């Protein structure tokens, strides 16, 4: 079984209208939510072997704030292809992960990350599925399980939504 953790970056700041989108940092709310979501992952026993992260400032900051809760030996790969990527591009990056990795965390952006979760999730708790399909807010996490041997074998609609967590659910 493979476990895929899909996470949208934490809340970003919009303070400088001249700043490039890729350079936007996290807001105060985002800096609070990122480590909380990392602690939630660890508390649930989700330990990624590989982390795929967009190169945008807000995704890198989100990951940096989560690192204390992630396994020290997790392989971290920053991929420019994940910046504002559509679901198929994200799936292409996931498909490249070696079969030896049991759990992958992909840290990206909406609308792609929410669309990818919807594309892959074919079953799971009805309320969690409805929440995920309704809105995939900043710092939200969808955990999907797949009965496959290789990451290159992820058929759409075959994942079971194991959990969907939003920062507000932790309050």
C-alpha positions as CSV (number, residue, x, y, z in Angstrom):
1,X,0.0,0.0,0.0
2,X,1.1,3.5,-0.8
3,X,0.1,6.6,1.2
4,X,-0.1,10.0,-0.5
5,X,-0.3,13.2,1.6
6,X,-1.5,16.2,-0.4
7,X,-1.1,19.5,1.3
8,X,-1.8,23.1,0.2
9,X,0.7,25.6,1.4
10,X,-0.2,27.6,4.5
11,X,-1.8,31.1,4.2
12,X,0.4,33.6,2.4
13,X,0.8,37.3,2.8
14,X,-0.4,39.8,0.2
15,X,1.3,42.9,1.6
16,X,3.4,43.9,-1.4
17,X,1.4,44.4,-4.6
18,X,4.6,44.5,-6.6
19,X,6.0,41.2,-5.3
20,X,6.1,38.3,-7.7
21,X,3.6,35.6,-6.9
22,X,6.3,33.0,-6.4
23,X,8.0,35.2,-3.9
24,X,5.1,35.7,-1.5
25,X,5.9,34.7,2.1
26,X,3.6,33.2,4.7
27,X,1.3,35.4,6.7
28,X,1.2,35.2,10.5
29,X,-1.7,32.9,10.3
30,X,0.2,30.7,7.9
31,X,3.3,30.6,10.2
32,X,1.0,29.4,13.0
33,X,-0.8,26.7,10.9
34,X,2.1,25.1,9.2
35,X,3.8,23.6,12.4
36,X,0.4,22.6,13.7
37,X,-0.4,20.6,10.6
38,X,3.1,19.0,10.7
39,X,2.4,18.0,14.4
40,X,-1.0,16.6,13.3
41,X,0.7,14.5,10.6
42,X,3.2,13.1,13.1
43,X,0.6,12.5,15.7
44,X,-1.4,10.4,13.2
45,X,1.6,8.4,12.4
46,X,2.0,9.7,8.8
47,X,5.7,9.8,8.1
48,X,6.7,10.7,4.6
49,X,9.7,9.0,3.0
50,X,9.7,11.6,0.2
51,X,8.6,15.2,0.2
52,X,7.9,16.9,-3.2
53,X,7.7,20.6,-2.7
54,X,6.9,23.5,-5.1
55,X,9.8,26.0,-5.3
56,X,7.5,29.0,-4.4
57,X,8.5,30.9,-1.2
58,X,5.2,30.1,0.6
59,X,5.5,26.3,0.0
60,X,9.2,26.3,1.1
61,X,8.3,28.2,4.3
62,X,5.4,25.9,5.0
63,X,7.8,22.9,4.7
64,X,10.5,24.6,6.8
65,X,8.0,25.1,9.6
66,X,6.8,21.5,9.4
67,X,10.3,19.9,9.4
68,X,10.6,19.4,13.1
69,X,7.6,17.0,12.9
70,X,8.8,15.2,9.8
71,X,11.3,12.2,9.7
72,X,14.8,13.5,9.7
73,X,15.7,11.0,6.9
74,X,12.9,12.1,4.6
75,X,14.1,12.9,1.1
76,X,13.1,16.4,0.1
77,X,12.8,17.4,-3.6
78,X,12.0,20.9,-4.7
79,X,10.4,20.9,-8.1
80,X,9.6,24.0,-10.1
81,X,7.1,21.9,-12.1
82,X,4.9,21.9,-9.0
83,X,4.5,25.7,-8.9
84,X,0.8,26.3,-9.8
85,X,0.8,23.0,-11.5
86,X,-2.4,21.3,-12.8
87,X,-3.3,17.9,-11.4
88,X,-1.7,15.9,-14.3
89,X,1.6,17.7,-13.9
90,X,1.6,16.9,-10.1
91,X,0.7,13.3,-10.9
92,X,3.7,13.1,-13.3
93,X,6.0,14.2,-10.5
94,X,4.5,11.6,-8.1
95,X,4.9,8.9,-10.7
96,X,8.7,9.5,-10.7
97,X,9.0,8.6,-7.0
98,X,10.8,5.2,-6.4
99,X,8.6,2.3,-5.5
100,X,10.7,1.9,-2.3
101,X,9.0,5.0,-0.8
102,X,5.8,4.0,1.1
103,X,4.6,7.5,1.9
104,X,4.9,10.7,-0.2
105,X,4.0,14.3,0.9
106,X,3.3,16.7,-2.0
107,X,3.2,20.3,-0.9
108,X,1.6,22.5,-3.6
109,X,-0.9,25.1,-4.6
110,X,-4.6,25.4,-5.4
111,X,-6.5,24.9,-7.6
112,X,-4.2,22.0,-8.6
113,X,-3.8,20.3,-5.2
114,X,-7.5,20.2,-4.5
115,X,-8.3,19.0,-8.0
116,X,-5.7,16.3,-7.7
117,X,-7.2,15.1,-4.4
118,X,-10.7,15.0,-6.0
119,X,-9.3,13.2,-9.1
120,X,-7.6,10.5,-7.0
121,X,-10.1,9.9,-4.2
122,X,-12.6,7.3,-5.1
123,X,-13.8,6.3,-1.6
124,X,-13.6,7.2,2.0
125,X,-15.6,8.8,4.8
126,X,-18.6,10.6,3.2
127,X,-18.2,13.7,5.4
128,X,-14.5,14.0,4.8
129,X,-15.0,13.6,1.1
130,X,-17.7,16.3,1.1
131,X,-15.4,18.7,3.0
132,X,-12.5,18.0,0.7
133,X,-14.6,18.5,-2.4
134,X,-16.2,21.6,-0.9
135,X,-13.0,23.6,-0.3
136,X,-9.3,22.8,0.0
137,X,-8.2,25.7,2.1
138,X,-4.7,26.8,2.9
139,X,-2.7,24.3,5.0
140,X,-5.3,21.6,4.4
141,X,-4.1,18.0,4.2
142,X,-5.7,15.1,2.3
143,X,-4.3,11.7,3.1
144,X,-5.0,9.0,0.5
145,X,-4.2,5.3,0.5
146,X,-3.6,3.2,-2.6
147,X,-3.4,-0.5,-3.1
148,X,-0.5,-0.3,-5.6
149,X,3.1,-1.4,-5.6
150,X,4.6,1.5,-7.6
151,X,3.9,5.2,-7.6
152,X,3.7,5.0,-11.4
153,X,0.6,2.8,-11.0
154,X,-1.8,5.4,-9.4
155,X,-5.1,5.1,-11.4
156,X,-7.5,8.0,-11.0
157,X,-10.4,7.4,-8.6
158,X,-8.6,4.5,-6.9
159,X,-7.5,6.2,-3.7
160,X,-9.2,5.9,-0.4
161,X,-9.4,9.2,1.5
162,X,-8.0,8.2,4.9
163,X,-8.1,11.7,6.4
164,X,-8.9,15.3,5.5
165,X,-7.7,17.9,8.0
166,X,-7.9,21.7,8.0
167,X,-6.2,24.1,10.4
168,X,-9.6,25.1,11.8
169,X,-10.4,21.5,12.6
170,X,-7.5,21.5,15.1
171,X,-8.9,24.4,17.2
